[in-house]
Structures are given as C-alpha cells and as structure tokens.
Amino acid sequence: MQHSFKPNVFRVAVTAAFGVAAAVAATSVSAQTRDQGRYVVGDFHNHTTCSDGQISVQKLVNKSVDTYGLDWFILAGHGGGGTRNCTLADDETVFTPSSNPFVPGQGPDTTWANSIGIGRVKGDRAAEGYMFRWQSTQEFEYPLLEAMAEAKQKPIFIGLESVVAGHEHSDTAVITGQLPATGRGNADPGAQWEYCFDRADTDLSRGADNQWDCTVPGGARNEFLDARGRKLTGAQDSGTLGHLKTVEGVRWLQAKYPTSSYYIPAHLERAGVFNPNGSNGFNIEHLRNFNNAGPTVAFGFEGGPGHQASNNRSYGTGATGGGTYGGAGYYTGKLGGVWDALLGEGRNWWIFNNSDYHSRGSFGPDDLRSTSDQYPGEFNRSHVLAKTGGKALTPQAIVDGMRSGNSYYVNGDLIDRLAFVACRSTGVSAEDQLAAVAAVTRAAIRNEGFETARCAQQGEKLVINKGEEVTIVAVLRDPEGSNLSPYTIPNPSLLQVGINQPLNQPVLDHVDLIAGLVTGYISPDSPLYAGAAPGGVGGAQDSPNATNPSTAIRATYSAANWTALPGGYKVIKQRVPNVQKSQYIRLRGSNIPAAVPNETDAAGNPLVDTLANNITVFPDAVACADPTAAAANVNCLTHLPVQGAGRRLDVDVEAFTDLWFYSNPIYVEVRGGTVVAGVK
C-alpha cells in the first residue's frame, strides 16, 4: 500500500491535470528550504497488564511499531495502579531489551510481589503488593520504554489514561524529561500528575520518597488539599466537585508544562452525560472549562474512540447519542453537534483517534480476529504533522504537532495521505492558482505540510478582507490494494445497494466539505455556556448550547467531480467567492455512499452503529485472507452471532465495513468580523 512518484512521473501527472505552468511551479517546491514537516502516525491510548490489558509492554510496542508500522507510540495505561508486572515479557519470542530479559516461568501476569518482591513496592497499599501507577511509571515502565525507543530508533514514551475526577477517562502526558538527546531521562512530572489528580489513585504517601505537593499555582482549591497527602481527596473525586479538581489538574499542567503536556478526554460519550453526583461523561461546559484553564494543554478530544472491534463498535445504547456513528463518537459524528459548537466559538479544539487496545476479546493476542480491540495502528490511526528540522523525530515534535491541529484521523486505511489548505485567491491569476493546486498535490505525495503566505492548513486561520474569495484545495490518497482486514468477503453493507467490494479492499466513495460560522467565545457566566447533548437517549434532546445550527455540508466530491491522478490520488478544488463572515471548514469521507440502509442517511451522514446489527452476513464458509488468523479451512466468521440463515454484522467485521476519515478544521477570519480567538 506504499507508493512513490518519481519526479518525471509526477510532472507528467500534474501536466495532464493542471497544465504546464502548474507542473513547473510544483517541481520547484522541492527546492524550498523551510521545514514543512511530515505526517507521522501514532497512538496514545492503549493498555498492558500494568492496568487492565492482556499483554506486556514489550509485546504491545512490538505489535504497534513493527507489525503495524507506527512512527511513534505513547503507552497510556489507567491511573490508579495494579498488582501485575507488565514489564515481564510474555515468552521467549517477544523482543525485549537486555535491561528486561525474558524470565522463564514468569510473564506479564506475574505479580509485583512474585517478581521484584513486595519490599520494593511503595505507597499506602504496598502490603497488598499493589503498586500505584506513579511508581510503575517512574521506576519500571518508563525505563523499559526508553530502552525500546533506543532499540527501535523511534519515539516510544509514556502517558496515562487518567481516571478522571467527576467524569470518566482522559488521555494525558507530560513529556518533560522523557527521551533526552543524551543520557538517561525520566517520567517524574507525569508520575506526579497521576498521584495528584487521578481519581483512582488513593495513595496519600506523597509518592513516598518523592514527597510531592499538589498545590496548583494560582489554584482555586489549594485550601482543600489533604493535610497528609497534599492532594484533593474524598468528596473532591466525583460529580461537580470532581470536575473542579480536574480543572485544577489542567491548570497545574498549564502552569508548569504549557508546551510539553496534553489533556485530551477519551471516549467521552461512553458513560453518558455528566452526572453532578457521580463520575460520568462530559458536557460541553466541561470541555469549555478545560480549554479556558489550559488553552495550550487541553486542545481537543478523542473523536474516534477505540474498542472498534467490540460489540456495537465500543459504545452501547446507554452512551450519549445511543452509540457511535460510523465509528465516531456522537460529539463528532453528529453534524452541527458538540464539536461544531466548539469550533463555532473559534476554539483550538481538535479531534484524534486511538486503539484503546486491551485484548482480542475471545481470541488470543496473535489471532487476526477480534471481538474487542485492534492493535495500535491496525485500524485507528492519527496522522500528525511533525516538524523536526531534518533531525530525528522527538516527543516534543509530536506533541507540538498534536497541539497545532494539523492532523487528521483515519479508520481502516481508507486514506493515507491528505494535504488540505484554504488560500486567498482574490487578485491571484488563474495560472498561479493552478500552480498552487499542483504544489499542494506534491505536498500530499511527499506526505508533507504546505505553508505559503496566502494559505492556511489544518489548525490554522486564514485572515482575509470582507468580500474576498477563498479557494479550498484538498489532495488525498485512497491507497491501492488491501488494508489490514483479515476478511475477503464482499462488504455486507454495500451489498445492500448492489456494490460488490471486498471487505479488505475499501474504496473511498466520497468526501464532504463541511463548514460552519464562527460567532466567538461564550463567557462562562452566559446562559449559553452549559448544556448536555444526550442525542435523544430516553427522549432527551440536545441543548441548543451544545450545537452549531450553521454547520452544513457545503459540497460533496466523488469520482464525478474530483480529479484523479495515478496512484490513487484525488484532487478537490472549491471556490468560495465573496466571503462575508468568519467560518471554519473541515473534511470527512467514507467508503459508504449516502442512503445505505442502516449506515447513512439521505445526506450521507453516518447513522448510529447499533443499526448495523440489522444487516445479515452470509459467510458461506469463507476462509481468512491470512491463514495465520485461524486454522486452515476454518470459517473465520463463526464469532458473529447467528441471524436467520446467516450471521449478524458485528464486532471486527462491522468495524471494517463502515470506514471514515475526519480532518481538523481550517479557520477563515474576516477582518472586522468575528475574531477566531483560539488560533494565532
């Protein structure tokens, strides 16, 4: 699925599509010296046996980086702690550095007490052999990851899936100290944050010999710190008070590590709407509070949750919105919903996706089938633009790229290249506009960013005068060949509308250009600030405060109106004349056309994924594409529930059926109009 264009091939292609002048201009782009950055793929939400996962750190890293080709990897088990030593390799076949050799008779389910000895376990539950996450992060997981990074010459470091006070879960990390250019590093700041602010960490030892103090610079709740543990505890861990504690945690990151940390709520619709007396979900006001408290730290959410191979693609009917929508959470999948409401304020609020890998469910970790999760890089992929100045990729370059908003997420390798820009075109000659399109095409082929004075990329804003014209250009690649699905059966969703397409060879059907108006930040004391978006669960309706009614599909592109280039590249160009108001634009695309029963509505919007269970799969004793997935001649679809004469579409087969990608937005700010305050 990897392609490259030789210069002469590229020149022929753009000449045919855009003309000689465009080709000449495009070939000159390679001479630019500015670091345009390159897109790198990674995962920052996954699990080993140090929390509730199935395998060791080593095996998860090997699968993610070697088998599934990730450019970077961030380990992120749950906060709190556990009794199992995830740094023990599963067996002698698993690559492990010399610092952590395989120990016969032991593996990642072996307890800390039975491996390192209970005397080395610290904190208030040491006598139980229960190691708090702060200690395993500091003393065991980070040193192993640093050794793995050295061995594989890739950024492999540590984060956290925090158990959030007042809510459910969030991805966070502090990279300060990790993977230094020379010498040995540490993960001390991230370990301290886990001790101080994770709801599941009940330790009051102050991190034993660390003697941490959780005082927040300028914090509003320092007076409530526990006298012994120097952290917020008890009633501060749930509901409304829990949310206030979590905001303090974001403030702590913003004050101490404003450019070397992140706070990204995970699968935030899964537990339903916020419960003021419990630990459920996130309403829009909580996301606004996080972004206000830490604008360079809390800059987005997990729009595409993991567990996509599980029943109903991760979310059940009790989730906000009643489930996922084409694999996206309701806050992302609903047109004009929570994400669009945040973008409509002009906030720097970006979306990502992750695997949330724990296990293969009813299958072993080396089987290609799954009733629970896919490995990092196997299905969910976040492409982030990283600028390295020609040097090696670093944790800082990755986090800077995440913060920039110049990223996009993809499921099932539907696309693997995207260059997306908006350019001022008033007063620009037709020849120069064609040259710009060709230059953006070259950026996509090179997997690079694209910067010029009159254009903006994802996560940036283009400032124009009222009435000027803007031209939107997107170039993407639908990779030829097969993706990582082990199934070769015809896509059962597409068969409903007469399309016979192998499940492991998806074809991009269309791309939607979506836009909405920017009306400015809403003040916390405004009646428009707070609101839940249950998505009609139990008859409840979304609050108008959590929607953006101006959001709409402005154009749809397919084979009928995009320009196709060799190698699977598609070129999209859209003129927007006479722009009067500040706005944002974003892209999404799918292999599923509009009006496919149980999958999309008449406009092409994704329907709730629980409906896909109504689709019957007729496996006909199909074997797996890769025989290592199961014994020879074994029907690979026997894990699907029986439904009539066939089987019900569900779990990993459903995940590979309905694929989507989402870009992050580009803002257009009109001088004299609403200011896009969240983007410089």
Secondary structure, 3 states (H helix, E strand, C coil): CCCCCCHHHHHHHHHHHHCHHHHHHHHHHHHCCCCCCEEEEEECCECCCCCCCCCCHHHHHHHHHHHCCCCEEEECCECCEECECCCCCCCCCCCCCCCCCCCCCCCCCCECCCCCCHHHCCCCCHHHCCEEHHHHHHHHHHHHHHHHHHHHCCCEEECEEEEECCCCEEEEEECCCCCCCCCCCCCHHHHHHHHHHECCCCCCCCCHHHCCCCCCCCCCCHHHCCCCCCCCCHHHHCHHHHHHHHHHHHHHHHHHCCCCEEEEECCCCCCCCCCCCCCCCCCHHHHHHHHHHCCCCCCEEEEECCCCCCHHHHCCCCCHHHCCECCECHHHHCCCCHHHHHHHCCCCCEEEECCCECCCCCCCCCCCCCCCCCCCCCCEEEEEEECCCCCCCCHHHHHHHHHHCCEEEEECCCCCEEEEEEEECCCCCHHHHHHHHHHHHHHHHHCECCCCCCEEECCCEEEECCCCCEEEEEEEECCCCCCCCCCCCECHHHHCCCCCCECCCCCCCEEEEEEEECCCCCCCCCCCCCCCCCCCHHHCCCCHHHCCCCCEEEEEECCCCCEEEHHHEEEEEEEECCCCCCEEEEEEEECCCCCCCCCECCCCCECEHHHHHHCEECCCCCCCCCHHHCCCCCCCCCCCCEECCEEECCHHHHHCCCCEEEECCEEEEECCCCCCCCCC
